[in-house]
Amino acid sequence: MSDCIFCQIVSKHIPAQVVYEDEALLAFKDIRPAAPVHLLLIPKQHMASLADAQATDEALLGKMLLAVPKIAAENGLAHGFKTQINTGVGGGQEVFHLHIHILGQPA
């Protein structure tokens, strides 16, 4: 989606401080951090929100959740972290591309 800021980050049209990347996922530092460590983990394929996920997305969603602890640990949060997924306008979602916030304070 050309108007999606996260899709533009995936396609490298907008720079980001990438901390993790594989064939399906990308994680980068939030530009408006709400914690000393505030990362966003997104699927490279566009999915507007968690509410749009289908049964065919099960493996991708599992891959995202399993990547979170690894990404957190690699960024100083091995002792613990908070995750957050805002879904839809009523859930506080501002960028309509599925993303997991990974937040915490380094030890």
Buried (B, 14 or more C-beta within 10 A) or exposed (E): EEEBBBBBBBEEEEEBEEBBEEEBBBBBBBEEEEBEBBBBBBBBEBBBBBEEBEEEBEEBBEBBEEBBBEBBEEBBBEEEBBBEBBBEEEEEBEBBBBBBBBBBEEE
